[in-house]
Amino acid sequence: MSHQRTYPMHLPRSLLLAVLLAASQAQADTLQNQVDSVIEPMMREHDIAGMAVAVYANGQEHYFSYGLASKAERTPVTRDTLFEVGSVSKTYTATLVALASAEGKLDLKAPASRYQPALSGTPLGEASVLELGAYSADCLPLQFPDEIKNDAQALGFLQQWKRRFAPATQRCYSNPSLGLFGNLAALAQQQPFAQLMGQSLLAQLRLQHTYLQVPAQARGLYAQGYDAKNQPVRVNPGPFADEAYGIKTSADDLLRYVRLQLDPRLLKPVQAQAIALTQAGYFQVGEMTQGLGWERYPYPVALDTLLQGNGAQMIREPQAIRRLDPPQPAAPGFWYNKTGATSGFGAYVAFVPSKGMGIVLLANRNYPNEARVSAAYRILTTLEP
């Protein structure tokens, strides 16, 4: 049962305002206590130096900062601290590709070889752009082999690839697959990927503190990551790194990105169309529906379902899939999410458009997906309108 607080309208305006402000502060204090009760024990359990948490609910933004961005410099985390978000970057790449599609510059149904002629006559060249973006072109590996050091060597690896499964029959989560997906959009527009990301997407979405390469003037905000041995570490460049896991951003900017997912009407029509393309459902993978970048589940959803969908088996093993034809359109009644990690950072983003709520978890340590998903679920489900 929902309860709505009412106030006598005969109160003096100044007193009514004071009552409303007091109620708002009480709600904020309650949320602070709820978030603290989830995040602080989790940080202790997983030895996380610093975290930034951002929540959007009931039309309001809330930011919570914990611990240190750098243990050596004793720099506190703030809402402006920059974190590596790992594979959450894939949702940005997907949006860039979807924007190219919405603008008529790229055809998601076209074979990869249309935009990368070097793949002509190869199994991956026959795969569609969309299949690469949904990890369903073939069972490509999670990472490139260690001996593959640059994009030219990556292309050679993809040219020599021998088919393992028929297209659109298995989902194999893969940086090479998603990396090629983003690379094709850059080739289609004859611009470097990093330039497109900065000028075509991030600028259009007004994400002013989101970067592939952190500029000099923002490096003081760049958190230090810590690996499993608590040694300082930051992401290493690699083939298709920008496309697959290169984004660095703040809780403030990432929550703006979430708000655009919740209400694309804040955007121009072509940008909103791109958002809708990423949130659509293209393949069914058990109880999860694979979009472009985003993964979604009908809401309400059980925590166990989310844990399974974000678990190691889903990431590391082939999963049988069913193509959705036509694709299921973007819809508000879903829990959308994406995890991401680098050697020294862990991130999680989730949002439910029908409830107008979303959450961002950023940490300067890679900790288990299960902990991230459980924390976000506990916080968001207590805020449901």
C-alpha positions as CSV (number, residue, x, y, z in Angstrom):
1,M,0.0,0.0,0.0
2,S,1.3,3.4,-0.9
3,H,1.1,6.4,1.4
4,Q,1.0,10.0,0.3
5,R,1.9,12.8,2.7
6,T,-0.5,15.8,2.7
7,Y,-0.1,19.2,4.2
8,P,-2.7,21.7,5.3
9,M,-2.9,24.4,2.6
10,H,-3.8,27.1,5.1
11,L,-0.3,27.0,6.5
12,P,1.8,30.2,5.9
13,R,3.9,29.7,2.7
14,S,7.1,30.0,4.7
15,L,6.1,27.3,7.1
16,L,4.8,25.0,4.4
17,L,8.2,25.4,2.6
18,A,10.0,24.6,5.8
19,V,7.9,21.4,6.3
20,L,8.6,20.3,2.7
21,L,12.3,20.9,3.1
22,A,12.3,19.0,6.4
23,A,10.5,16.1,4.7
24,S,12.9,16.1,1.8
25,Q,15.9,16.1,4.2
26,A,14.4,13.2,6.1
27,Q,14.1,11.2,2.9
28,A,17.7,12.1,1.9
29,D,18.9,11.0,5.4
30,T,17.0,7.7,5.1
31,L,18.5,7.0,1.7
32,Q,22.0,7.9,3.0
33,N,21.6,5.4,5.8
34,Q,20.3,2.7,3.3
35,V,23.2,3.2,0.9
36,D,25.7,3.3,3.8
37,S,24.4,0.1,5.2
38,V,25.0,-1.7,1.9
39,I,28.2,-0.1,0.6
40,E,30.3,0.2,3.7
41,P,30.3,-3.5,4.7
42,M,30.9,-4.5,1.1
43,M,33.9,-2.2,0.9
44,R,35.3,-3.8,4.0
45,E,34.7,-7.3,2.8
46,H,36.4,-6.8,-0.5
47,D,39.1,-4.4,0.6
48,I,37.9,-1.6,-1.7
49,A,39.8,1.7,-1.3
50,G,37.2,4.0,-2.7
51,M,33.7,4.0,-4.2
52,A,31.3,6.5,-5.8
53,V,27.6,5.7,-5.9
54,A,25.0,7.6,-7.7
55,V,21.2,7.0,-7.5
56,Y,18.3,8.5,-9.5
57,A,14.9,8.0,-8.0
58,N,11.7,10.0,-7.6
59,G,13.0,12.6,-10.0
60,Q,16.1,13.4,-7.9
61,E,19.8,12.7,-8.2
62,H,21.7,11.5,-5.1
63,Y,25.5,11.0,-4.8
64,F,27.5,9.1,-2.2
65,S,31.3,9.0,-1.9
66,Y,33.4,6.6,0.1
67,G,37.0,6.2,0.9
68,L,40.0,7.2,-1.2
69,A,40.7,7.7,-4.9
70,S,44.4,7.3,-4.1
71,K,45.8,5.7,-1.0
72,A,49.3,7.1,-1.5
73,E,48.0,10.7,-1.9
74,R,45.1,10.3,0.5
75,T,42.7,11.8,-2.1
76,P,39.1,11.4,-1.2
77,V,36.5,10.1,-3.7
78,T,34.0,12.6,-4.9
79,R,31.2,12.6,-7.5
80,D,33.7,14.0,-10.0
81,T,36.4,11.3,-9.4
82,L,37.2,9.5,-12.7
83,F,37.0,5.7,-12.7
84,E,37.7,3.1,-15.4
85,V,34.4,1.4,-16.1
86,G,35.7,-1.5,-18.2
87,S,33.0,-3.2,-20.2
88,V,30.3,-0.6,-19.3
89,S,32.2,1.1,-22.2
90,K,30.5,-1.4,-24.5
91,T,27.2,0.4,-24.0
92,Y,28.8,3.7,-25.2
93,T,30.3,1.9,-28.2
94,A,26.9,0.4,-29.0
95,T,25.3,3.8,-28.8
96,L,27.9,5.2,-31.2
97,V,27.1,2.4,-33.6
98,A,23.4,2.8,-33.1
99,L,23.7,6.5,-33.8
100,A,25.5,5.8,-37.1
101,S,22.6,3.5,-37.9
102,A,20.0,6.1,-37.0
103,E,21.8,8.6,-39.2
104,G,21.8,6.3,-42.2
105,K,25.6,5.9,-42.1
106,L,25.7,2.2,-41.3
107,D,23.4,-0.8,-41.8
108,L,23.2,-3.1,-38.8
109,K,22.1,-6.0,-41.0
110,A,25.0,-5.5,-43.4
111,P,27.9,-8.0,-43.4
112,A,31.1,-6.9,-41.7
113,S,33.0,-7.1,-45.0
114,R,31.0,-4.2,-46.4
115,Y,32.8,-1.9,-44.0
116,Q,36.1,-3.9,-43.6
117,P,37.0,-5.3,-47.0
118,A,39.9,-7.1,-45.5
119,L,37.4,-9.6,-44.1
120,S,35.9,-10.4,-47.5
121,G,35.6,-14.2,-48.0
122,T,36.1,-15.0,-44.3
123,P,33.5,-16.4,-41.8
124,L,33.5,-13.2,-39.8
125,G,33.2,-11.1,-42.9
126,E,29.9,-12.8,-43.5
127,A,28.6,-12.0,-40.1
128,S,26.3,-9.0,-39.7
129,V,27.3,-5.9,-37.8
130,L,24.5,-6.6,-35.4
131,E,25.6,-10.2,-34.7
132,L,29.1,-8.9,-33.8
133,G,27.5,-6.4,-31.4
134,A,25.4,-9.1,-29.8
135,Y,28.3,-11.6,-29.4
136,S,26.6,-14.0,-31.7
137,A,28.6,-13.9,-35.0
138,D,30.6,-16.9,-33.7
139,C,32.2,-18.0,-30.5
140,L,35.1,-15.5,-30.5
141,P,37.3,-15.6,-27.3
142,L,36.8,-13.4,-24.4
143,Q,40.1,-11.7,-25.0
144,F,42.6,-11.6,-27.9
145,P,45.6,-13.9,-27.3
146,D,48.5,-12.3,-25.5
147,E,50.6,-12.2,-28.6
148,I,48.1,-9.9,-30.3
149,K,49.4,-6.4,-29.4
150,N,47.7,-3.9,-31.8
151,D,44.8,-3.4,-34.1
152,A,46.7,-4.5,-37.2
153,Q,47.5,-7.9,-35.5
154,A,43.9,-8.1,-34.3
155,L,42.7,-7.8,-37.9
156,G,45.0,-10.6,-38.9
157,F,43.7,-12.8,-36.1
158,L,40.1,-12.1,-37.3
159,Q,41.0,-12.8,-40.9
160,Q,42.3,-16.2,-39.9
161,W,39.4,-17.1,-37.7
162,K,37.9,-20.6,-38.3
163,R,34.2,-20.9,-37.7
164,R,33.2,-22.8,-34.5
165,F,29.4,-22.4,-34.5
166,A,26.8,-21.4,-37.1
167,P,26.0,-17.6,-36.8
168,A,23.3,-16.6,-34.4
169,T,23.2,-19.9,-32.5
170,Q,25.6,-19.2,-29.6
171,R,26.3,-16.1,-27.5
172,C,30.0,-15.9,-26.5
173,Y,30.8,-12.7,-24.6
174,S,33.8,-11.3,-26.3
175,N,36.0,-8.2,-26.4
176,P,37.1,-9.0,-30.0
177,S,33.5,-9.3,-31.2
178,L,32.4,-6.0,-29.6
179,G,35.7,-4.3,-30.6
180,L,35.2,-5.2,-34.3
181,F,31.6,-4.0,-34.0
182,G,32.8,-0.5,-32.9
183,N,35.6,-0.5,-35.4
184,L,33.2,-1.1,-38.3
185,A,31.2,2.0,-37.3
186,A,34.5,4.0,-37.5
187,L,35.4,2.6,-40.9
188,A,31.9,3.3,-42.2
189,Q,32.3,6.9,-41.3
190,Q,36.0,7.1,-42.3
191,Q,37.0,8.5,-39.0
192,P,39.2,7.2,-36.1
193,F,37.0,5.5,-33.4
194,A,38.4,7.7,-30.6
195,Q,37.5,10.9,-32.6
196,L,34.0,9.6,-33.3
197,M,33.5,8.7,-29.7
198,G,34.6,12.1,-28.4
199,Q,33.1,14.4,-31.1
200,S,30.1,12.4,-32.4
201,L,28.7,10.8,-29.2
202,L,30.1,12.2,-26.0
203,A,29.8,15.7,-27.2
204,Q,26.2,15.2,-28.5
205,L,25.1,13.6,-25.2
206,R,26.9,16.5,-23.3
207,L,29.0,14.0,-21.3
208,Q,31.7,16.5,-20.6
209,H,33.7,14.4,-18.1
210,T,33.8,11.1,-19.9
211,Y,37.0,10.2,-21.8
212,L,38.9,7.5,-23.6
213,Q,42.1,9.3,-22.9
214,V,42.0,11.4,-19.7
215,P,43.3,14.9,-20.7
216,A,46.0,16.6,-18.7
217,Q,43.6,19.0,-17.0
218,A,41.5,16.1,-15.6
219,R,44.3,13.8,-14.5
220,G,44.1,15.0,-10.9
221,L,40.6,13.5,-10.8
222,Y,41.6,10.1,-12.2
223,A,41.4,7.5,-9.4
224,Q,44.2,5.0,-8.8
225,G,43.1,1.5,-9.3
226,Y,44.3,-1.4,-7.2
227,D,44.8,-5.0,-8.3
228,A,44.2,-8.3,-6.4
229,K,47.5,-7.8,-4.5
230,N,46.6,-4.2,-3.7
231,Q,49.2,-2.9,-6.1
232,P,48.5,0.3,-8.0
233,V,47.4,-0.4,-11.6
234,R,45.6,1.3,-14.5
235,V,44.2,-0.2,-17.7
236,N,46.7,-1.3,-20.3
237,P,46.2,-0.4,-23.9
238,G,45.5,-3.3,-26.2
239,P,43.7,-4.1,-29.5
240,F,40.3,-2.6,-29.7
241,A,40.7,-1.3,-26.1
242,D,38.9,1.9,-26.8
243,E,35.9,0.1,-28.3
244,A,35.6,-2.7,-25.7
245,Y,36.7,-1.3,-22.3
246,G,38.3,2.2,-22.6
247,I,35.9,4.7,-21.0
248,K,36.8,6.6,-17.9
249,T,34.0,8.7,-16.3
250,S,32.6,10.1,-13.1
251,A,29.6,9.2,-11.0
252,D,28.1,12.6,-12.0
253,D,28.6,12.0,-15.8
254,L,27.6,8.4,-15.6
255,L,24.3,9.2,-13.9
256,R,23.5,11.7,-16.6
257,Y,24.1,8.9,-19.1
258,V,21.7,6.7,-17.1
259,R,19.1,9.5,-17.0
260,L,19.3,9.7,-20.8
261,Q,18.5,5.9,-20.9
262,L,15.6,6.5,-18.6
263,D,14.1,9.3,-20.6
264,P,15.5,9.7,-24.2
265,R,13.0,12.5,-24.7
266,L,15.7,14.7,-23.3
267,L,17.6,14.1,-26.5
268,K,17.1,15.0,-30.2
269,P,15.0,12.4,-32.1
270,V,18.0,10.8,-33.9
271,Q,19.8,10.4,-30.5
272,A,16.7,9.0,-28.9
273,Q,16.4,6.5,-31.8
274,A,20.0,5.4,-31.1
275,I,19.2,4.8,-27.4
276,A,16.2,2.8,-28.4
277,L,18.3,0.6,-30.7
278,T,20.7,-0.3,-27.9
279,Q,17.8,-1.1,-25.5
280,A,16.0,-3.3,-28.0
281,G,16.1,-7.1,-27.6
282,Y,17.8,-9.1,-30.4
283,F,18.6,-12.5,-28.9
284,Q,17.1,-14.5,-26.0
285,V,19.7,-16.0,-23.7
286,G,17.9,-17.9,-21.0
287,E,16.1,-15.3,-18.9
288,M,18.2,-12.5,-20.2
289,T,17.6,-10.6,-23.5
290,Q,20.7,-9.3,-25.3
291,G,20.5,-5.8,-26.5
292,L,23.4,-3.8,-27.9
293,G,25.6,-3.2,-25.0
294,W,22.7,-3.5,-22.5
295,E,21.3,-6.7,-21.2
296,R,17.7,-6.7,-19.9
297,Y,15.3,-8.7,-17.8
298,P,11.5,-8.3,-17.3
299,Y,10.8,-6.3,-14.2
300,P,10.2,-7.2,-11.4
301,V,13.1,-9.6,-11.5
302,A,14.5,-11.9,-8.9
303,L,18.0,-11.3,-7.6
304,D,19.0,-14.8,-8.4
305,T,18.1,-14.2,-12.0
306,L,20.4,-11.2,-12.1
307,L,23.2,-13.0,-10.4
308,Q,23.0,-15.9,-12.9
309,G,22.8,-13.4,-15.9
310,N,25.9,-11.6,-14.6
311,G,27.8,-14.7,-13.4
312,A,31.0,-16.2,-14.6
313,Q,29.3,-18.9,-16.7
314,M,27.5,-16.3,-18.8
315,I,30.7,-14.5,-19.4
316,R,33.1,-17.4,-20.0
317,E,31.0,-20.2,-21.6
318,P,28.9,-20.4,-24.8
319,Q,25.2,-19.9,-24.3
320,A,22.5,-21.2,-26.7
321,I,20.5,-18.3,-28.1
322,R,17.2,-17.7,-30.0
323,R,17.1,-14.8,-32.5
324,L,14.2,-12.5,-31.9
325,D,12.7,-11.6,-35.3
326,P,11.6,-9.0,-35.4
327,P,13.6,-7.6,-32.5
328,Q,11.7,-6.7,-29.4
329,P,11.6,-2.9,-29.2
330,A,12.9,-0.9,-26.3
331,A,10.4,-0.9,-23.5
332,P,10.1,0.6,-20.0
333,G,9.2,-2.6,-18.0
334,F,12.7,-4.0,-17.8
335,W,15.8,-4.0,-15.6
336,Y,18.6,-3.0,-17.9
337,N,22.2,-3.5,-16.6
338,K,25.9,-3.9,-17.5
339,T,28.9,-4.8,-15.5
340,G,32.5,-3.7,-16.2
341,A,36.0,-4.2,-14.9
342,T,39.6,-3.6,-15.6
343,S,42.5,-4.9,-13.5
344,G,42.1,-2.2,-10.9
345,F,38.4,-1.1,-11.2
346,G,34.9,-2.5,-11.0
347,A,31.7,-0.9,-12.2
348,Y,28.0,-1.7,-12.4
349,V,25.1,0.2,-13.9
350,A,21.4,-0.6,-13.7
351,F,18.1,1.2,-14.5
352,V,14.4,0.5,-14.7
353,P,12.6,3.0,-17.0
354,S,9.1,2.1,-15.8
355,K,10.1,3.1,-12.3
356,G,12.2,6.1,-13.3
357,M,15.2,4.8,-11.2
358,G,18.8,3.9,-11.8
359,I,22.1,3.3,-10.0
360,V,25.8,3.6,-10.7
361,L,28.5,1.8,-8.6
362,L,32.1,2.7,-9.3
363,A,35.0,1.3,-7.4
364,N,38.8,1.4,-7.7
365,R,39.1,-2.3,-7.3
366,N,37.8,-5.2,-9.3
367,Y,35.5,-7.1,-7.0
368,P,32.9,-9.9,-7.7
369,N,30.0,-9.2,-9.9
370,E,27.8,-10.9,-7.4
371,A,28.6,-8.3,-4.8
372,R,27.9,-5.4,-7.2
373,V,24.6,-6.8,-8.4
374,S,23.4,-7.6,-4.9
375,A,24.3,-4.2,-3.6
376,A,22.5,-2.4,-6.5
377,Y,19.5,-4.6,-6.1
378,R,19.2,-4.0,-2.4
379,I,19.4,-0.2,-2.9
380,L,17.1,0.2,-5.9
381,T,14.3,-2.2,-4.7
382,T,13.9,-0.2,-1.5
383,L,13.4,3.0,-3.6
384,E,10.7,1.7,-5.9
385,P,7.9,4.3,-6.1
